[in-house]
Amino acid sequence: MERELTDDLPVPHRKAVSAGLRAAWPICLGYFPIGLAFGVLAGKAGLTPWETGLMAILVFAGSAQFIAVAMLQAGVSVLPIVITTFMVNLRHLLMSSSLAVHLQGAGGRFLGMFAYGVTDESFAVNMARFRSGEWDRWRALVVNQAANFVWICCCVAGTYAGQFIPARAFGIDYALTAMFICLLVFQLHNRLYVIIALVAGAVSVLLYLALPGNIYVVGGAVTAATAGFALKRRYAGSGRKADDNS
């Protein structure tokens, strides 16, 4: 493994680490409050610091972790949690496929480590730099793993800190709702995204009122994804962009 990682370094190792850390620090800064908030919520849901750290290591996806903790707290069984988080993280398939163009010639072990660290934020940072032509896979790997390290530390620290925060203090119980409102707003790039969000919300509410349990989460997500796919094909077939009529 060591041989594979060092044989064809395009730049001196120290320079790659330095450049990667400089690119990663804004991501790490953003992960700091979100990771702490997640750790506090995980602790309130009954997870120990070690369990929180293990989830951060194995999952390493903020939105999926927030969803999993909320569903655990609601008493949802394992299978709906796995299905829901799998669907939430399906976007990583598209992001990894886009990055693969810039990772030609990389070995399987490198690709495994790189894929493990891909997030929305590291994808945006690395993709912009790859397109500028002044980036390489080793610097990108440093970005991914630096963000991963900070996220895990903040999640564990938040769980420890949460032991000293009284329930409902500082409105911390609202952190999860605020997190998803922000994630939703940031995704509303045009009319198509707004329609999909409204479909997801409407179907989820109807299923919540009509059916027992938490099937409304999966039902809303599947219906919205299907509606989005159908609308996108319709726009593509008519030669219009989704926001042409905005």
VOVEXLO-210556 format. One record per residue: residue in three letters; residue number from 1; x, y, z of N, C-alpha, C, CB in turn. Coordinates in steps of 0.2 Angstrom, whole numbers, always signed. Glycine has a CB too. Layout:
SITE   resn   resi     npx     npy     npz    capx    capy    capz     cpx     cpy     cpz    cbpx    cbpy    cbpz
SITE    Ala    NUM       X       Y       Z       X       Y       Z       X       Y       Z       X       Y       Z
...
//
This chain:
SITE   resn   resi     npx     npy     npz    capx    capy    capz     cpx     cpy     cpz    cbpx    cbpy    cbpz
SITE    Met      1      +4      -6      +0      +0      +0      +0      +4      +6      +0      -5      +0      +6
SITE    Glu      2     +10      +6      +4     +14     +12      +4     +17     +13      -2     +20     +11     +10
SITE    Arg      3     +19      +8      -6     +22      +9     -12     +17     +12     -17     +24      +2     -15
SITE    Glu      4     +11     +10     -17      +6     +13     -22      +5     +20     -20      +0      +9     -21
SITE    Leu      5      +5     +22     -14      +4     +29     -12     +10     +34     -14      +2     +29      -5
SITE    Thr      6     +16     +31     -15     +21     +36     -15     +25     +35     -22     +26     +34     -10
SITE    Asp      7     +24     +30     -26     +28     +29     -32     +27     +35     -37     +25     +22     -35
SITE    Asp      8     +21     +37     -38     +20     +42     -43     +17     +48     -41     +15     +39     -49
SITE    Leu      9     +20     +51     -35     +17     +57     -33     +19     +63     -38     +21     +59     -26
SITE    Pro     10     +14     +66     -40     +16     +72     -46     +19     +78     -43      +9     +74     -49
SITE    Val     11     +19     +79     -36     +22     +84     -33     +25     +82     -27     +17     +90     -31
SITE    Pro     12     +30     +85     -24     +33     +83     -17     +27     +82     -12     +38     +88     -15
SITE    His     13     +28     +77      -8     +23     +75      -4     +21     +81      +1     +25     +69      +1
SITE    Arg     14     +26     +84      +3     +25     +90      +8     +21     +95      +5     +31     +93     +11
SITE    Lys     15     +22     +97      -1     +18    +102      -5     +11    +100      -6     +22    +103     -12
SITE    Ala     16     +10     +93      -8      +3     +91      -9      -1     +92      -2      +3     +84     -11
SITE    Val     17      +2     +90      +3      -1     +90     +10      -3     +98     +11      +3     +87     +15
SITE    Ser     18      +2    +102     +10      +1    +109     +12      -4    +112      +7      +8    +113     +10
SITE    Ala     19      -4    +111      +1      -9    +113      -4     -16    +111      -2      -8    +112     -11
SITE    Gly     20     -16    +104      -1     -23    +101      +1     -26    +104      +7     -22     +94      +2
SITE    Leu     21     -22    +105     +13     -24    +108     +19     -26    +115     +18     -19    +108     +24
SITE    Arg     22     -23    +119     +14     -25    +126     +12     -32    +126      +9     -20    +130      +8
SITE    Ala     23     -33    +121      +4     -40    +121      +1     -45    +118      +6     -39    +116      -5
SITE    Ala     24     -43    +114     +11     -48    +111     +15     -50    +115     +21     -45    +104     +17
SITE    Trp     25     -46    +120     +23     -48    +123     +29     -55    +127     +29     -43    +129     +30
SITE    Pro     26     -57    +130     +23     -64    +132     +24     -70    +127     +25     -66    +136     +17
SITE    Ile     27     -68    +121     +22     -73    +115     +24     -73    +113     +31     -71    +109     +19
SITE    Cys     28     -67    +113     +34     -66    +111     +41     -69    +116     +45     -58    +110     +42
SITE    Leu     29     -68    +122     +43     -71    +128     +47     -79    +127     +47     -69    +135     +45
SITE    Gly     30     -82    +125     +42     -89    +124     +41     -91    +118     +45     -91    +124     +34
SITE    Tyr     31     -87    +113     +45     -89    +107     +48     -89    +107     +56     -84    +101     +47
SITE    Phe     32     -85    +112     +59     -84    +113     +66     -91    +114     +69     -80    +119     +67
SITE    Pro     33     -95    +119     +68    -102    +120     +71    -107    +114     +70    -105    +126     +70
SITE    Ile     34    -107    +112     +63    -112    +107     +62    -110    +100     +65    -112    +106     +54
SITE    Gly     35    -103     +98     +65    -101     +92     +68    -103     +92     +76     -94     +91     +67
SITE    Leu     36    -102     +98     +79    -103     +99     +86    -111     +98     +87    -101    +106     +89
SITE    Ala     37    -115    +101     +83    -122    +101     +84    -124     +94     +83    -125    +105     +79
SITE    Phe     38    -121     +90     +78    -123     +83     +77    -121     +79     +83    -120     +80     +71
SITE    Gly     39    -115     +80     +86    -113     +76     +92    -118     +78     +98    -106     +78     +94
SITE    Val     40    -120     +84     +99    -125     +85    +104    -131     +81    +103    -126     +93    +105
SITE    Leu     41    -134     +82     +97    -140     +78     +96    -140     +71     +96    -143     +80     +89
SITE    Ala     42    -134     +68     +94    -133     +61     +95    -133     +59    +102    -126     +59     +91
SITE    Gly     43    -129     +63    +106    -129     +62    +113    -136     +62    +116    -125     +66    +117
SITE    Lys     44    -140     +67    +114    -147     +67    +117    -151     +61    +115    -150     +74    +115
SITE    Ala     45    -149     +58    +109    -153     +53    +106    -151     +46    +110    -152     +52     +99
SITE    Gly     46    -146     +47    +114    -144     +41    +118    -137     +37    +115    -149     +36    +118
SITE    Leu     47    -134     +40    +110    -128     +38    +108    -122     +40    +112    -126     +40    +101
SITE    Thr     48    -117     +35    +114    -111     +37    +117    -106     +40    +113    -108     +31    +121
SITE    Pro     49    -101     +44    +116     -96     +47    +111     -93     +42    +106     -91     +50    +115
SITE    Trp     50     -92     +35    +109     -89     +30    +105     -94     +28     +99     -87     +24    +109
SITE    Glu     51    -100     +28    +101    -105     +26     +95    -105     +32     +90    -112     +25     +99
SITE    Thr     52    -105     +38     +93    -106     +44     +88    -100     +44     +84    -106     +50     +92
SITE    Gly     53     -94     +43     +87     -88     +42     +83     -88     +37     +77     -81     +42     +87
SITE    Leu     54     -90     +31     +79     -90     +25     +75     -95     +27     +69     -93     +19     +78
SITE    Met     55    -101     +30     +70    -105     +32     +65    -102     +37     +60    -112     +35     +68
SITE    Ala     56     -98     +42     +63     -95     +47     +59     -90     +44     +55     -92     +52     +63
SITE    Ile     57     -86     +39     +57     -81     +35     +53     -84     +31     +48     -77     +31     +58
SITE    Leu     58     -90     +27     +49     -92     +23     +45     -97     +26     +39     -96     +17     +48
SITE    Val     59    -100     +31     +42    -105     +35     +37    -102     +41     +34    -111     +37     +41
SITE    Phe     60     -99     +45     +38     -96     +51     +35    -100     +55     +30     -89     +50     +32
SITE    Ala     61    -106     +56     +32    -111     +60     +28    -116     +64     +33    -115     +55     +23
SITE    Gly     62    -115     +70     +33    -119     +74     +38    -126     +73     +38    -117     +81     +38
SITE    Ser     63    -129     +74     +32    -136     +74     +31    -139     +67     +33    -139     +76     +24
SITE    Ala     64    -135     +62     +31    -137     +55     +32    -137     +53     +40    -133     +50     +29
SITE    Gln     65    -132     +56     +43    -131     +55     +50    -136     +58     +54    -124     +57     +53
SITE    Phe     66    -138     +65     +52    -144     +68     +55    -150     +64     +55    -144     +75     +53
SITE    Ile     67    -151     +62     +49    -158     +58     +47    -158     +52     +52    -158     +56     +40
SITE    Ala     68    -152     +48     +52    -152     +42     +56    -153     +43     +63    -145     +38     +55
SITE    Val     69    -150     +48     +66    -151     +50     +73    -158     +52     +74    -146     +55     +75
SITE    Ala     70    -161     +56     +70    -168     +57     +71    -173     +51     +71    -170     +63     +66
SITE    Met     71    -171     +47     +66    -175     +41     +65    -174     +36     +71    -174     +37     +59
SITE    Leu     72    -168     +36     +74    -167     +32     +80    -170     +34     +86    -159     +32     +81
SITE    Gln     73    -170     +41     +86    -174     +44     +92    -181     +43     +91    -172     +52     +92
SITE    Ala     74    -184     +42     +85    -191     +41     +84    -193     +34     +85    -193     +44     +78
SITE    Gly     75    -188     +29     +86    -189     +22     +87    -190     +18     +80    -195     +21     +91
SITE    Val     76    -188     +21     +75    -188     +18     +68    -184     +12     +68    -187     +23     +62
SITE    Ser     77    -186      +6     +65    -182      +0     +64    -176      +1     +59    -186      -6     +62
SITE    Val     78    -172      -4     +59    -165      -3     +56    -167      -2     +48    -161      -9     +57
SITE    Leu     79    -171      -6     +45    -172      -7     +38    -174      +0     +35    -177     -12     +36
SITE    Pro     80    -179      +4     +38    -181     +10     +35    -175     +15     +35    -187     +13     +38
SITE    Ile     81    -171     +15     +41    -165     +19     +42    -160     +18     +36    -162     +19     +48
SITE    Val     82    -159     +12     +35    -154     +10     +30    -156     +12     +23    -152      +2     +30
SITE    Ile     83    -163     +11     +21    -165     +13     +15    -165     +20     +14    -173     +10     +14
SITE    Thr     84    -167     +24     +19    -168     +31     +18    -161     +34     +18    -171     +34     +25
SITE    Thr     85    -156     +32     +22    -149     +35     +21    -146     +33     +15    -145     +33     +27
SITE    Phe     86    -147     +27     +12    -145     +25      +6    -147     +29      +0    -147     +18      +4
SITE    Met     87    -154     +31      +0    -157     +35      -5    -154     +42      -4    -164     +35      -4
SITE    Val     88    -153     +45      +2    -150     +51      +3    -143     +52      +0    -150     +53     +10
SITE    Asn     89    -139     +46      +1    -132     +46      -1    -131     +44      -9    -128     +42      +3
SITE    Leu     90    -137     +43     -12    -136     +41     -19    -132     +46     -24    -143     +39     -22
SITE    Arg     91    -133     +52     -21    -130     +58     -25    -122     +57     -25    -131     +65     -22
SITE    His     92    -119     +53     -21    -112     +52     -21    -110     +48     -27    -110     +48     -14
SITE    Leu     93    -115     +44     -29    -113     +40     -35    -112     +45     -41    -119     +35     -37
SITE    Leu     94    -116     +50     -42    -115     +55     -47    -108     +59     -46    -121     +59     -48
SITE    Met     95    -107     +61     -40    -101     +65     -38     -95     +61     -40    -101     +67     -31
SITE    Ser     96     -95     +55     -38     -89     +50     -39     -88     +49     -46     -90     +44     -35
SITE    Ser     97     -93     +48     -50     -92     +47     -57     -89     +53     -60     -99     +46     -60
SITE    Ser     98     -91     +59     -58     -88     +65     -61     -81     +66     -59     -92     +71     -59
SITE    Leu     99     -79     +64     -53     -72     +65     -51     -68     +60     -54     -72     +64     -43
SITE    Ala    100     -71     +54     -56     -67     +48     -59     -63     +50     -65     -71     +42     -61
SITE    Val    101     -66     +55     -69     -62     +58     -75     -55     +60     -73     -66     +63     -78
SITE    His    102     -54     +63     -67     -48     +66     -65     -44     +61     -61     -49     +72     -61
SITE    Leu    103     -46     +55     -61     -42     +50     -57     -40     +44     -61     -46     +48     -51
SITE    Gln    104     -39     +46     -67     -36     +40     -72     -29     +38     -70     -36     +43     -79
SITE    Gly    105     -29     +31     -70     -22     +28     -68     -21     +27     -61     -17     +33     -70
SITE    Ala    106     -26     +29     -56     -26     +28     -49     -27     +21     -48     -30     +33     -45
SITE    Gly    107     -24     +18     -43     -25     +11     -41     -31     +10     -37     -19      +8     -37
SITE    Gly    108     -33      +4     -36     -39      +2     -32     -39      +5     -25     -41      -5     -32
SITE    Arg    109     -33      +4     -22     -33      +6     -15     -34     +14     -14     -26      +4     -12
SITE    Phe    110     -31     +17     -19     -31     +25     -19     -38     +27     -20     -27     +28     -24
SITE    Leu    111     -42     +24     -25     -49     +25     -26     -53     +24     -20     -51     +21     -32
SITE    Gly    112     -52     +18     -17     -56     +17     -11     -55     +22      -6     -54     +10      -8
SITE    Met    113     -49     +24      -4     -48     +30      +1     -51     +36      -1     -40     +31      +2
SITE    Phe    114     -50     +38      -8     -53     +44     -11     -60     +44     -10     -50     +45     -18
SITE    Ala    115     -64     +38     -12     -71     +38     -13     -74     +39      -6     -73     +32     -16
SITE    Tyr    116     -70     +36      -1     -73     +36      +6     -73     +43      +9     -68     +32     +11
SITE    Gly    117     -69     +48      +6     -69     +55      +9     -73     +60      +5     -62     +57      +9
SITE    Val    118     -77     +57      -1     -81     +62      -5     -87     +64      -1     -83     +58     -12
SITE    Thr    119     -87     +71      -1     -93     +74      +2     -96     +80      -3     -92     +77      +9
SITE    Asp    120    -101     +83      -2    -104     +88      -6     -98     +94      -6    -110     +91      -3
SITE    Glu    121     -96     +95      +0     -91    +101      +0     -84     +99      -3     -90    +103      +8
SITE    Ser    122     -81     +93      -2     -75     +92      -4     -76     +91     -12     -72     +85      -1
SITE    Phe    123     -81     +88     -14     -82     +88     -21     -82     +94     -25     -89     +84     -23
SITE    Ala    124     -86     +99     -22     -86    +106     -25     -79    +109     -25     -90    +111     -21
SITE    Val    125     -75    +108     -20     -68    +111     -19     -64    +108     -24     -65    +111     -12
SITE    Asn    126     -63    +101     -24     -59     +97     -29     -61     +98     -36     -59     +90     -27
SITE    Met    127     -67     +98     -38     -70     +98     -45     -68    +105     -48     -77     +97     -45
SITE    Ala    128     -68    +111     -44     -67    +117     -46     -59    +118     -48     -69    +123     -41
SITE    Arg    129     -55    +115     -43     -48    +115     -44     -46    +110     -50     -44    +113     -38
SITE    Phe    130     -49    +104     -51     -47    +100     -56     -48    +103     -63     -51     +93     -56
SITE    Arg    131     -54    +107     -63     -56    +110     -69     -51    +116     -71     -63    +113     -69
SITE    Ser    132     -48    +119     -66     -43    +124     -67     -37    +122     -70     -42    +128     -60
SITE    Gly    133     -36    +115     -69     -29    +112     -72     -24    +113     -67     -28    +115     -78
SITE    Glu    134     -24    +115     -61     -19    +116     -56     -20    +112     -50     -18    +123     -54
SITE    Trp    135     -23    +106     -51     -24    +101     -46     -22     +94     -47     -32    +102     -44
SITE    Asp    136     -21     +90     -43     -20     +83     -44     -23     +79     -39     -12     +81     -44
SITE    Arg    137     -23     +72     -40     -27     +68     -35     -24     +67     -28     -27     +61     -38
SITE    Trp    138     -18     +69     -27     -15     +68     -21     -17     +74     -16      -7     +68     -21
SITE    Arg    139     -17     +80     -19     -20     +86     -16     -27     +85     -14     -19     +92     -20
SITE    Ala    140     -31     +82     -19     -38     +81     -18     -39     +76     -12     -41     +78     -24
SITE    Leu    141     -35     +71     -12     -35     +66      -7     -34     +69      +0     -30     +60      -8
SITE    Val    142     -30     +74      +1     -28     +77      +7     -35     +81      +9     -22     +82      +6
SITE    Val    143     -38     +85      +4     -44     +88      +6     -49     +84      +9     -47     +92      -1
SITE    Asn    144     -50     +78      +5     -55     +73      +8     -54     +71     +15     -56     +67      +3
SITE    Gln    145     -48     +69     +16     -46     +66     +23     -45     +71     +28     -39     +62     +22
SITE    Ala    146     -43     +77     +27     -43     +82     +32     -50     +84     +34     -40     +89     +29
SITE    Ala    147     -55     +84     +29     -62     +86     +31     -65     +80     +35     -66     +87     +25
SITE    Asn    148     -63     +74     +33     -65     +68     +37     -63     +68     +44     -63     +62     +33
SITE    Phe    149     -56     +70     +45     -53     +70     +52     -57     +75     +56     -46     +71     +51
SITE    Val    150     -58     +81     +54     -61     +86     +57     -68     +85     +59     -61     +93     +54
SITE    Trp    151     -72     +82     +54     -79     +80     +55     -79     +75     +61     -82     +77     +49
SITE    Ile    152     -75     +70     +61     -76     +64     +66     -74     +67     +73     -71     +59     +65
SITE    Cys    153     -69     +72     +73     -67     +75     +80     -73     +79     +83     -60     +79     +79
SITE    Cys    154     -76     +83     +78     -81     +87     +80     -87     +84     +83     -83     +92     +75
SITE    Cys    155     -89     +78     +79     -95     +74     +81     -93     +71     +88     -96     +68     +76
SITE    Val    156     -88     +68     +89     -86     +65     +96     -86     +71    +101     -79     +62     +96
SITE    Ala    157     -83     +77    +100     -82     +82    +105     -89     +85    +106     -78     +88    +102
SITE    Gly    158     -94     +85    +101    -101     +87    +102    -104     +83    +107    -104     +88     +96
SITE    Thr    159    -103     +76    +107    -107     +72    +111    -104     +72    +118    -105     +64    +109
SITE    Tyr    160     -98     +73    +119     -95     +75    +126     -98     +81    +129     -87     +75    +126
SITE    Ala    161     -98     +87    +124    -100     +93    +127    -108     +93    +128     -99     +98    +121
SITE    Gly    162    -111     +89    +124    -119     +89    +125    -121     +86    +132    -122     +84    +120
SITE    Gln    163    -116     +82    +136    -118     +80    +142    -118     +86    +147    -112     +75    +145
SITE    Phe    164    -116     +91    +146    -116     +97    +150    -121    +102    +148    -109    +100    +151
SITE    Ile    165    -125    +101    +143    -130    +105    +140    -137    +103    +142    -129    +106    +133
SITE    Pro    166    -141    +107    +146    -147    +104    +148    -152    +103    +142    -151    +109    +153
SITE    Ala    167    -157     +99    +143    -161     +98    +137    -165    +104    +135    -166     +92    +139
SITE    Arg    168    -165    +106    +129    -169    +111    +126    -165    +118    +127    -176    +112    +128
SITE    Ala    169    -159    +118    +130    -155    +124    +131    -153    +127    +125    -149    +123    +136
SITE    Phe    170    -152    +133    +124    -150    +137    +118    -154    +135    +112    -143    +135    +117
SITE    Gly    171    -160    +132    +112    -164    +129    +106    -160    +124    +102    -165    +135    +102
SITE    Ile    172    -156    +120    +106    -152    +115    +102    -156    +110     +99    -147    +112    +107
SITE    Asp    173    -162    +109    +102    -167    +104     +99    -169    +106     +92    -173    +103    +103
SITE    Tyr    174    -168    +112     +90    -170    +115     +84    -165    +114     +79    -172    +122     +84
SITE    Ala    175    -159    +112     +81    -153    +112     +76    -154    +107     +70    -147    +109     +80
SITE    Leu    176    -158    +101     +72    -159     +97     +66    -164    +100     +61    -162     +90     +69
SITE    Thr    177    -169    +103     +63    -174    +106     +59    -170    +112     +55    -180    +109     +62
SITE    Ala    178    -166    +116     +58    -163    +121     +55    -158    +118     +50    -159    +125     +60
SITE    Met    179    -155    +113     +51    -150    +110     +47    -153    +108     +40    -146    +104     +50
SITE    Phe    180    -159    +105     +41    -162    +102     +35    -166    +108     +31    -167     +97     +36
SITE    Ile    181    -168    +113     +34    -170    +119     +31    -165    +122     +26    -173    +124     +36
SITE    Cys    182    -159    +123     +29    -153    +126     +26    -151    +121     +20    -147    +127     +30
SITE    Leu    183    -151    +115     +21    -149    +110     +15    -154    +111     +10    -149    +103     +18
SITE    Leu    184    -161    +111     +12    -166    +112      +6    -165    +118      +3    -173    +111     +10
SITE    Val    185    -165    +124      +6    -164    +130      +3    -158    +131      -2    -164    +136      +8
SITE    Phe    186    -153    +128      +0    -147    +128      -4    -147    +124     -10    -141    +126      +0
SITE    Gln    187    -152    +119     -10    -153    +115     -16    -158    +118     -21    -156    +108     -14
SITE    Leu    188    -162    +123     -19    -167    +126     -24    -164    +131     -29    -172    +130     -20
SITE    His    189    -161    +127     -34    -157    +131     -39    -162    +134     -44    -152    +127     -43
SITE    Asn    190    -168    +131     -46    -172    +134     -51    -179    +131     -49    -170    +132     -58
SITE    Arg    191    -184    +132     -54    -191    +130     -53    -192    +123     -52    -195    +133     -59
SITE    Leu    192    -188    +119     -56    -188    +112     -55    -187    +109     -48    -184    +108     -60
SITE    Tyr    193    -182    +112     -45    -180    +110     -38    -186    +112     -33    -174    +113     -36
SITE    Val    194    -189    +118     -35    -194    +120     -30    -200    +115     -31    -196    +127     -32
SITE    Ile    195    -202    +113     -37    -208    +109     -38    -206    +102     -35    -209    +108     -46
SITE    Ile    196    -200     +99     -35    -199     +93     -32    -199     +94     -25    -192     +91     -34
SITE    Ala    197    -197     +99     -22    -197    +100     -14    -205    +100     -12    -194    +107     -12
SITE    Leu    198    -209    +104     -16    -216    +104     -14    -219     +97     -15    -219    +109     -19
SITE    Val    199    -217     +94     -20    -220     +87     -21    -218     +82     -15    -218     +84     -27
SITE    Ala    200    -212     +83     -13    -209     +79      -7    -213     +81      -1    -202     +80      -6
SITE    Gly    201    -214     +87      +0    -217     +89      +6    -225     +87      +7    -217     +97      +7
SITE    Ala    202    -228     +88      +1    -235     +87      +1    -236     +79      +1    -238     +89      -6
SITE    Val    203    -233     +75      -2    -233     +68      -2    -232     +65      +5    -229     +64      -7
SITE    Ser    204    -226     +68      +8    -224     +66     +15    -230     +67     +20    -218     +69     +17
SITE    Val    205    -233     +73     +20    -238     +75     +24    -244     +71     +23    -240     +83     +23
SITE    Leu    206    -246     +70     +17    -252     +65     +16    -251     +58     +18    -254     +65      +8
SITE    Leu    207    -245     +55     +17    -243     +49     +20    -243     +48     +27    -237     +46     +17
SITE    Tyr    208    -241     +54     +30    -240     +54     +37    -247     +54     +40    -236     +61     +40
SITE    Leu    209    -252     +57     +37    -259     +58     +40    -262     +51     +38    -262     +63     +37
SITE    Ala    210    -261     +48     +33    -264     +42     +31    -262     +35     +33    -265     +42     +23
SITE    Leu    211    -255     +35     +34    -252     +28     +36    -248     +29     +43    -247     +26     +30
SITE    Pro    212    -248     +23     +46    -244     +23     +52    -237     +22     +51    -247     +17     +57
SITE    Gly    213    -233     +23     +56    -226     +22     +56    -222     +28     +52    -224     +16     +52
SITE    Asn    214    -216     +27     +50    -212     +32     +46    -211     +30     +39    -205     +32     +50
SITE    Ile    215    -216     +27     +36    -216     +26     +29    -216     +32     +25    -221     +21     +27
SITE    Tyr    216    -219     +37     +28    -220     +44     +24    -213     +46     +22    -223     +49     +28
SITE    Val    217    -208     +45     +26    -201     +47     +24    -199     +44     +17    -196     +46     +29
SITE    Val    218    -199     +38     +17    -197     +34     +11    -202     +36      +5    -197     +27     +12
SITE    Gly    219    -208     +36      +6    -213     +37      +1    -213     +44      -2    -220     +37      +4
SITE    Gly    220    -211     +49      +2    -210     +56      +0    -204     +56      -4    -210     +61      +6
SITE    Ala    221    -199     +53      -2    -192     +54      -6    -193     +50     -13    -187     +50      -2
SITE    Val    222    -196     +44     -13    -197     +40     -19    -201     +44     -24    -199     +33     -18
SITE    Thr    223    -207     +47     -22    -211     +50     -26    -208     +57     -29    -218     +52     -22
SITE    Ala    224    -205     +60     -25    -202     +66     -27    -196     +65     -32    -199     +70     -21
SITE    Ala    225    -192     +60     -31    -187     +58     -35    -190     +56     -42    -182     +52     -32
SITE    Thr    226    -195     +52     -42    -198     +50     -48    -201     +56     -52    -204     +45     -47
SITE    Ala    227    -204     +60     -48    -207     +66     -52    -202     +71     -55    -211     +70     -46
SITE    Gly    228    -196     +71     -51    -190     +75     -54    -188     +72     -60    -185     +76     -48
SITE    Phe    229    -187     +66     -60    -184     +62     -66    -189     +63     -72    -183     +55     -65
SITE    Ala    230    -195     +63     -71    -200     +63     -76    -200     +71     -79    -207     +61     -74
SITE    Leu    231    -200     +75     -74    -200     +82     -76    -194     +84     -80    -201     +87     -70
SITE    Lys    232    -188     +82     -78    -182     +83     -81    -182     +80     -88    -176     +80     -77
SITE    Arg    233    -185     +74     -89    -185     +72     -96    -190     +76    -100    -187     +64     -96
SITE    Arg    234    -195     +78     -97    -200     +82    -101    -197     +89    -103    -206     +84     -97
SITE    Tyr    235    -193     +92     -99    -189     +98    -101    -184     +97    -106    -186    +101     -94
SITE    Ala    236    -181     +91    -105    -175     +89    -110    -178     +88    -117    -171     +83    -108
SITE    Gly    237    -184     +84    -117    -187     +83    -123    -190     +89    -127    -193     +78    -122
SITE    Ser    238    -192     +94    -123    -195    +100    -126    -189    +105    -128    -200    +103    -122
SITE    Gly    239    -183    +103    -126    -178    +108    -127    -177    +114    -123    -178    +110    -134
SITE    Arg    240    -181    +114    -117    -181    +120    -113    -177    +118    -107    -188    +122    -111
SITE    Lys    241    -175    +123    -103    -172    +123     -97    -177    +123     -91    -166    +128     -96
SITE    Ala    242    -176    +120     -86    -181    +120     -80    -183    +127     -78    -178    +116     -75
SITE    Asp    243    -178    +132     -79    -180    +138     -76    -182    +143     -82    -174    +141     -72
SITE    Asp    244    -183    +141     -88    -185    +145     -93    -191    +150     -92    -186    +142     -99
SITE    Asn    245    -196    +146     -88    -202    +150     -87    -202    +153     -80    -208    +145     -87
SITE    Ser    246    -196    +154     -77    -196    +157     -70    -198    +164     -70    -190    +155     -67
//
